[in-house]
């Protein structure tokens, strides 16, 4: 079904919906503070993630994400980022260069 998106919302919980990519409407939600895309089939994070300038919490665990765009470094308020342990434990240094956020490895 269609995704109903409130562009003024501060959180977007979209866990386990079987989506394969992040809807363009989501990355234009300027007020978004929390984005939960866990347990989906997402393999790529668009560079437009940088538009979520208010984001403080990002949950990408349970997907097939193997890299993060450099633009994630523009998310100055990001405090927590959740990633899959098996994929990211080898690339932690890489992620730490991109963000000051606390990296929480899941799984």
MMTF fields as JSON, N, C-alpha, C and O atoms, coordinates in Angstrom:
{
  "mmtfVersion": "1.0.0",
  "mmtfProducer": "UNKNOWN",
  "numBonds": 427,
  "numAtoms": 428,
  "numGroups": 107,
  "numChains": 1,
  "numModels": 1,
  "chainsPerModel": [1],
  "groupsPerChain": [107],
  "chainIdList": ["A"],
  "bondAtomList": [4, 2, 8, 6, 12, 10, 16, 14, 20, 18, 24, 22, 28, 26, 32, 30, 36, 34, 40, 38, 44, 42, 48, 46, 52, 50, 56, 54, 60, 58, 64, 62, 68, 66, 72, 70, 76, 74, 80, 78, 84, 82, 88, 86, 92, 90, 96, 94, 100, 98, 104, 102, 108, 106, 112, 110, 116, 114, 120, 118, 124, 122, 128, 126, 132, 130, 136, 134, 140, 138, 144, 142, 148, 146, 152, 150, 156, 154, 160, 158, 164, 162, 168, 166, 172, 170, 176, 174, 180, 178, 184, 182, 188, 186, 192, 190, 196, 194, 200, 198, 204, 202, 208, 206, 212, 210, 216, 214, 220, 218, 224, 222, 228, 226, 232, 230, 236, 234, 240, 238, 244, 242, 248, 246, 252, 250, 256, 254, 260, 258, 264, 262, 268, 266, 272, 270, 276, 274, 280, 278, 284, 282, 288, 286, 292, 290, 296, 294, 300, 298, 304, 302, 308, 306, 312, 310, 316, 314, 320, 318, 324, 322, 328, 326, 332, 330, 336, 334, 340, 338, 344, 342, 348, 346, 352, 350, 356, 354, 360, 358, 364, 362, 368, 366, 372, 370, 376, 374, 380, 378, 384, 382, 388, 386, 392, 390, 396, 394, 400, 398, 404, 402, 408, 406, 412, 410, 416, 414, 420, 418, 424, 422],
  "bondOrderList": [1, 1, 1, 1, 1, 1, 1, 1, 1, 1, 1, 1, 1, 1, 1, 1, 1, 1, 1, 1, 1, 1, 1, 1, 1, 1, 1, 1, 1, 1, 1, 1, 1, 1, 1, 1, 1, 1, 1, 1, 1, 1, 1, 1, 1, 1, 1, 1, 1, 1, 1, 1, 1, 1, 1, 1, 1, 1, 1, 1, 1, 1, 1, 1, 1, 1, 1, 1, 1, 1, 1, 1, 1, 1, 1, 1, 1, 1, 1, 1, 1, 1, 1, 1, 1, 1, 1, 1, 1, 1, 1, 1, 1, 1, 1, 1, 1, 1, 1, 1, 1, 1, 1, 1, 1, 1],
  "groupList": [{"groupName": "UNK", "atomNameList": ["N", "CA", "C", "O"], "elementList": ["N", "C", "C", "O"], "formalChargeList": [0, 0, 0, 0], "bondAtomList": [1, 0, 2, 1, 3, 2], "bondOrderList": [1, 1, 2], "singleLetterCode": "X", "chemCompType": "L-PEPTIDE LINKING"}],
  "groupTypeList": [0, 0, 0, 0, 0, 0, 0, 0, 0, 0, 0, 0, 0, 0, 0, 0, 0, 0, 0, 0, 0, 0, 0, 0, 0, 0, 0, 0, 0, 0, 0, 0, 0, 0, 0, 0, 0, 0, 0, 0, 0, 0, 0, 0, 0, 0, 0, 0, 0, 0, 0, 0, 0, 0, 0, 0, 0, 0, 0, 0, 0, 0, 0, 0, 0, 0, 0, 0, 0, 0, 0, 0, 0, 0, 0, 0, 0, 0, 0, 0, 0, 0, 0, 0, 0, 0, 0, 0, 0, 0, 0, 0, 0, 0, 0, 0, 0, 0, 0, 0, 0, 0, 0, 0, 0, 0, 0],
  "groupIdList": [1, 2, 3, 4, 5, 6, 7, 8, 9, 10, 11, 12, 13, 14, 15, 16, 17, 18, 19, 20, 21, 22, 23, 24, 25, 26, 27, 28, 29, 30, 31, 32, 33, 34, 35, 36, 37, 38, 39, 40, 41, 42, 43, 44, 45, 46, 47, 48, 49, 50, 51, 52, 53, 54, 55, 56, 57, 58, 59, 60, 61, 62, 63, 64, 65, 66, 67, 68, 69, 70, 71, 72, 73, 74, 75, 76, 77, 78, 79, 80, 81, 82, 83, 84, 85, 86, 87, 88, 89, 90, 91, 92, 93, 94, 95, 96, 97, 98, 99, 100, 101, 102, 103, 104, 105, 106, 107],
  "secStructList": [7, 7, 7, 7, 7, 7, 6, 6, 7, 1, 3, 3, 3, 7, 6, 6, 1, 7, 7, 1, 1, 7, 7, 6, 6, 4, 4, 4, 7, 6, 6, 7, 7, 3, 3, 3, 7, 7, 1, 1, 7, 7, 7, 7, 7, 7, 4, 4, 4, 4, 4, 7, 6, 6, 7, 7, 3, 3, 3, 7, 6, 6, 1, 7, 7, 7, 7, 7, 7, 4, 4, 4, 4, 4, 7, 6, 6, 7, 7, 3, 3, 3, 3, 3, 2, 2, 2, 2, 4, 4, 4, 2, 2, 2, 2, 2, 2, 2, 7, 7, 1, 3, 3, 3, 3, 3, 7],
  "xCoordList": [0.82, 0.0, 0.852, 2.074, 0.201, 0.897, 1.41, 0.823, 2.496, 3.085, 2.533, 2.654, 1.928, 1.427, 2.516, 2.981, 2.91, 4.009, 3.571, 3.109, 3.727, 3.458, 4.781, 5.692, 4.885, 6.157, 6.643, 7.815, 5.749, 6.136, 6.494, 6.895, 6.347, 6.58, 8.023, 8.941, 8.205, 9.549, 10.095, 11.284, 9.214, 9.743, 9.04, 7.863, 9.778, 9.252, 9.715, 10.882, 8.777, 9.08, 8.566, 7.36, 9.481, 9.104, 9.863, 10.529, 9.741, 10.472, 9.708, 8.491, 10.44, 9.853, 8.749, 7.791, 8.849, 7.811, 8.201, 7.432, 9.403, 9.818, 10.197, 10.251, 10.461, 10.841, 12.289, 13.134, 12.554, 13.892, 14.686, 15.9, 14.012, 14.74, 14.02, 12.862, 14.734, 14.171, 13.338, 13.868, 12.05, 11.212, 11.729, 12.153, 11.685, 12.174, 11.465, 12.056, 10.173, 9.412, 10.026, 9.963, 10.618, 11.201, 12.424, 12.583, 13.289, 14.508, 14.259, 15.198, 12.994, 12.687, 11.964, 11.465, 11.913, 11.239, 12.207, 12.959, 12.171, 13.142, 13.112, 14.135, 11.942, 11.82, 12.152, 12.129, 12.461, 12.641, 13.806, 14.929, 13.505, 14.544, 14.918, 16.06, 13.932, 14.186, 13.686, 12.532, 14.588, 14.245, 14.598, 15.765, 13.578, 13.77, 13.392, 12.215, 14.401, 14.189, 14.675, 15.009, 14.714, 15.256, 14.427, 13.232, 15.092, 14.439, 13.674, 12.516, 14.326, 13.757, 14.729, 15.579, 14.603, 15.468, 16.255, 16.528, 16.61, 17.312, 18.788, 19.42, 19.334, 20.75, 21.561, 22.791, 20.878, 21.596, 20.975, 19.754, 21.84, 21.391, 21.685, 22.84, 20.661, 20.904, 21.681, 21.59, 22.441, 23.202, 22.263, 22.668, 21.008, 20.02, 19.682, 18.93, 20.23, 20.056, 20.54, 20.088, 21.459, 21.999, 20.92, 21.111, 19.79, 18.686, 18.006, 17.319, 18.202, 17.554, 18.385, 18.931, 18.465, 19.396, 19.08, 19.953, 17.858, 17.485, 17.662, 17.454, 18.046, 18.069, 19.006, 20.163, 18.48, 19.301, 19.495, 20.467, 18.555, 18.633, 18.289, 17.264, 19.174, 18.997, 19.198, 20.278, 18.169, 18.266, 18.226, 17.202, 19.377, 19.493, 19.761, 20.075, 19.637, 19.949, 18.948, 17.819, 19.369, 18.473, 18.214, 17.169, 19.149, 19.048, 20.267, 21.028, 20.453, 21.609, 22.503, 22.956, 22.747, 23.534, 24.996, 25.345, 25.838, 27.266, 28.119, 29.315, 27.515, 28.268, 27.333, 26.138, 27.918, 27.161, 27.724, 28.933, 26.861, 27.371, 28.134, 27.817, 29.128, 29.917, 29.025, 29.358, 27.896, 26.97, 26.413, 25.875, 26.543, 26.041, 26.79, 26.294, 27.98, 28.776, 28.145, 28.524, 27.193, 26.531, 25.437, 24.9, 25.115, 24.055, 24.656, 25.048, 24.72, 25.452, 24.802, 25.482, 23.5, 22.806, 22.658, 22.116, 23.148, 23.002, 23.738, 24.941, 22.97, 23.547, 23.729, 24.663, 22.835, 22.885, 22.616, 21.7, 23.444, 23.208, 23.312, 24.31, 22.274, 22.198, 22.515, 21.904, 23.487, 23.931, 24.065, 24.133, 24.104, 24.277, 25.695, 26.662, 25.81, 27.118, 27.977, 29.147, 27.406, 28.215, 28.793, 29.881, 28.09, 28.559, 29.525, 30.537, 29.209, 29.901, 31.072, 31.871, 31.203, 32.302, 33.661, 34.618, 33.75, 35.017, 35.234, 36.332, 34.188, 34.275, 33.994, 33.643, 34.152, 33.845, 34.661, 34.132, 35.941, 36.795, 36.281, 36.285, 35.841, 35.275, 34.044, 33.906, 33.164, 31.935, 32.266, 31.657, 33.232, 33.603, 34.139, 34.002, 34.743, 35.231, 34.069, 34.195, 32.944, 31.798, 30.918, 30.247, 30.915, 29.959, 30.512, 31.374, 29.997, 30.341, 29.32, 29.441, 28.323, 27.245, 27.759, 28.759, 27.067, 27.372, 26.889, 25.74, 27.766, 27.422, 27.01, 27.785, 25.797, 25.296, 25.161, 24.401, 25.925, 25.902, 24.878, 24.89, 23.997, 22.862, 23.063, 23.576, 22.651, 22.652, 23.821, 23.937],
  "yCoordList": [-1.203, 0.0, 1.25, 1.193, 2.353, 3.642, 4.002, 3.633, 4.714, 5.163, 6.554, 7.464, 6.706, 8.015, 8.71, 8.203, 9.864, 10.574, 11.97, 12.762, 12.251, 13.583, 14.342, 14.067, 15.288, 15.968, 16.755, 17.125, 17.015, 17.776, 16.856, 17.331, 15.554, 14.604, 14.651, 14.979, 14.316, 14.288, 12.876, 12.677, 11.887, 10.527, 9.73, 9.948, 8.804, 7.962, 6.551, 6.209, 5.727, 4.353, 3.467, 3.368, 2.836, 2.058, 0.74, 0.364, 0.058, -1.193, -2.384, -2.486, -3.284, -4.537, -4.408, -5.181, -3.462, -3.262, -3.838, -3.763, -4.415, -5.023, -4.032, -4.397, -2.783, -1.8, -2.011, -2.437, -1.706, -1.92, -0.625, -0.658, 0.507, 1.773, 2.798, 2.621, 3.863, 4.909, 5.831, 6.418, 5.97, 6.837, 8.275, 8.813, 8.881, 10.253, 11.215, 12.189, 10.93, 11.799, 11.82, 12.829, 10.696, 10.593, 11.489, 12.181, 11.479, 12.289, 13.786, 14.582, 14.161, 15.594, 16.065, 17.189, 15.194, 15.556, 16.342, 15.763, 17.655, 18.541, 18.473, 18.695, 18.166, 18.16, 16.817, 16.666, 15.841, 14.477, 14.365, 14.774, 13.793, 13.588, 12.119, 11.779, 11.247, 9.818, 9.083, 9.227, 8.285, 7.507, 6.05, 5.701, 5.213, 3.782, 3.018, 2.901, 2.501, 1.723, 0.296, -0.396, -0.144, -1.465, -2.596, -2.448, -3.726, -4.965, -4.797, -5.201, -4.201, -4.079, -4.722, -5.521, -4.377, -4.951, -3.845, -3.913, -2.837, -1.679, -2.011, -2.554, -1.686, -1.973, -0.701, -0.743, 0.423, 1.656, 2.841, 2.978, 3.695, 4.925, 6.063, 6.263, 6.811, 7.873, 9.04, 9.298, 9.738, 10.885, 11.98, 12.843, 11.942, 12.933, 12.797, 13.61, 11.777, 11.629, 12.902, 13.219, 13.623, 14.857, 15.912, 16.826, 15.794, 16.748, 16.65, 17.578, 15.523, 15.327, 15.996, 15.337, 17.304, 18.057, 18.026, 18.335, 17.663, 17.61, 16.221, 16.032, 15.249, 13.85, 13.621, 14.041, 12.942, 12.602, 11.094, 10.64, 10.309, 8.854, 8.189, 8.485, 7.28, 6.603, 5.107, 4.672, 4.326, 2.873, 2.212, 2.217, 1.637, 0.968, -0.524, -1.213, -1.028, -2.44, -3.353, -2.951, -4.586, -5.562, -5.306, -5.694, -4.657, -4.42, -5.029, -5.766, -4.724, -5.234, -4.06, -3.949, -3.187, -1.986, -2.283, -2.693, -2.07, -2.352, -1.093, -1.143, 0.026, 1.275, 2.446, 2.4, 3.486, 4.704, 5.825, 5.888, 6.712, 7.822, 8.819, 8.995, 9.463, 10.47, 11.575, 12.22, 11.793, 12.868, 12.678, 13.614, 11.472, 11.232, 12.121, 12.405, 12.553, 13.442, 14.831, 15.597, 15.146, 16.46, 16.491, 17.551, 15.322, 15.243, 15.595, 14.719, 16.884, 17.406, 17.039, 17.014, 16.755, 16.48, 14.992, 14.596, 14.16, 12.714, 12.235, 12.444, 11.577, 11.103, 9.592, 9.079, 8.878, 7.411, 6.879, 7.323, 5.909, 5.223, 3.724, 3.241, 3.002, 1.56, 0.834, 1.09, -0.083, -0.816, -2.294, -2.672, -3.127, -4.568, -4.894, -4.476, -5.639, -6.006, -6.748, -6.412, -7.75, -8.596, -7.825, -8.149, -6.825, -6.051, -4.97, -4.722, -4.32, -3.092, -3.234, -2.305, -4.357, -4.429, -4.286, -3.827, -4.678, -4.576, -3.183, -2.848, -2.379, -1.069, 0.063, 1.172, -0.227, 0.777, 2.045, 3.147, 1.899, 3.083, 3.989, 5.215, 3.349, 4.064, 4.875, 6.049, 4.226, 4.888, 6.014, 7.084, 5.759, 6.78, 8.044, 9.137, 7.904, 9.083, 9.92, 11.132, 9.267, 9.928, 10.628, 11.609, 10.136, 10.643, 10.693, 9.901, 11.638, 11.728, 10.96, 10.851, 10.437, 9.731, 8.46, 7.884, 8.036, 6.767, 5.671, 5.686, 4.725, 3.646, 2.433, 1.933, 1.964, 0.815, -0.346, -0.29, -1.405, -2.563, -3.571, -3.958, -3.983, -4.833, -6.227, -6.376, -7.24, -8.6, -9.443, -10.608],
  "zCoordList": [0.0, 0.0, 0.0, 0.137, -0.153, -0.189, 1.196, 2.214, 1.208, 2.464, 2.753, 1.933, 3.921, 4.305, 5.101, 6.122, 4.624, 5.253, 5.659, 4.837, 6.936, 7.448, 7.393, 8.175, 6.48, 6.253, 7.467, 7.536, 8.426, 9.623, 10.802, 11.864, 10.609, 11.702, 12.194, 11.442, 13.477, 14.052, 14.15, 14.397, 13.954, 13.902, 12.824, 12.534, 12.236, 11.173, 11.473, 11.279, 11.954, 12.329, 11.202, 10.974, 10.512, 9.337, 9.356, 8.392, 10.476, 10.693, 10.121, 10.275, 9.459, 8.988, 7.965, 8.0, 7.06, 6.038, 4.68, 3.721, 4.605, 3.334, 2.251, 1.077, 2.621, 1.597, 1.165, 1.953, -0.096, -0.65, -0.78, -0.984, -0.663, -0.694, 0.177, 0.556, 0.478, 1.326, 0.444, -0.5, 0.73, -0.111, -0.133, 0.89, -1.31, -1.477, -0.527, -0.061, -0.24, 0.66, 2.061, 2.763, 2.452, 3.789, 3.922, 4.928, 2.911, 3.003, 2.804, 2.807, 2.632, 2.564, 3.827, 3.882, 4.843, 6.102, 6.996, 7.78, 6.861, 7.521, 9.055, 9.702, 9.639, 11.1, 11.722, 12.943, 10.877, 11.362, 12.338, 12.045, 13.521, 14.531, 14.653, 14.962, 14.404, 14.542, 13.307, 12.902, 12.71, 11.525, 11.784, 11.962, 11.801, 12.041, 10.785, 10.443, 10.105, 8.88, 9.089, 8.127, 10.341, 10.658, 10.056, 9.801, 9.837, 9.377, 8.076, 7.968, 7.093, 5.756, 4.769, 5.162, 3.498, 2.458, 1.766, 0.568, 2.533, 1.971, 1.796, 2.702, 0.63, 0.388, 0.185, 0.166, 0.034, -0.266, 0.457, 0.525, 0.996, 1.635, 0.659, 0.282, 0.244, -0.738, -0.129, 1.071, -0.965, -0.474, 0.027, 0.805, -0.42, 0.027, 1.512, 2.049, 2.181, 3.638, 4.344, 5.445, 3.702, 4.288, 4.517, 5.318, 3.823, 3.982, 5.34, 5.766, 6.017, 7.317, 8.408, 9.293, 8.322, 9.157, 10.654, 11.465, 11.037, 12.465, 13.071, 14.269, 12.241, 12.682, 13.87, 13.854, 14.908, 16.066, 16.202, 16.806, 15.63, 15.778, 14.447, 13.833, 14.013, 12.73, 12.935, 13.335, 12.663, 12.825, 11.455, 10.771, 11.066, 9.769, 9.94, 8.969, 11.167, 11.41, 10.717, 10.436, 10.444, 9.821, 8.356, 7.833, 7.685, 6.245, 5.566, 6.193, 4.294, 3.555, 3.173, 2.034, 4.15, 3.9, 4.206, 5.313, 3.208, 3.368, 3.334, 3.621, 2.988, 3.037, 3.294, 3.001, 3.848, 4.136, 3.282, 3.06, 2.798, 1.987, 2.852, 4.029, 2.276, 3.002, 3.54, 4.534, 2.887, 3.281, 4.69, 5.281, 5.222, 6.58, 7.571, 8.661, 7.184, 8.042, 8.191, 9.077, 7.333, 7.416, 8.478, 8.799, 9.017, 10.034, 11.387, 12.158, 11.656, 12.816, 14.152, 15.178, 14.155, 15.411, 15.689, 16.721, 14.754, 14.906, 16.153, 16.308, 17.048, 18.309, 18.32, 18.937, 17.634, 17.643, 16.249, 15.557, 15.85, 14.587, 14.845, 15.379, 14.461, 14.683, 13.384, 12.346, 13.459, 12.276, 12.608, 13.777, 11.571, 11.767, 12.198, 11.561, 13.277, 13.811, 12.785, 12.598, 12.122, 11.235, 10.055, 9.578, 9.588, 8.439, 8.885, 8.229, 10.008, 10.357, 11.304, 11.426, 11.976, 12.952, 12.278, 12.901, 11.002, 10.271, 9.705, 9.26, 9.725, 9.065, 10.039, 9.638, 11.311, 12.326, 12.169, 12.314, 11.876, 11.739, 10.629, 10.743, 9.558, 8.425, 8.852, 8.51, 9.598, 10.044, 11.023, 10.986, 11.893, 12.89, 12.231, 12.781, 11.066, 10.345, 9.82, 9.643, 9.575, 8.999, 10.031, 9.71, 11.251, 12.214, 13.628, 14.008, 14.393, 15.811, 16.64, 17.86, 15.961, 16.66, 17.322, 16.895, 18.362, 19.01, 18.072, 17.63, 17.771, 16.851, 17.669, 18.484, 17.453, 18.197, 17.224, 16.257, 17.509, 16.612, 17.121, 18.289, 16.224, 16.567, 15.971, 14.862, 16.728, 16.191, 16.666, 16.286]
}
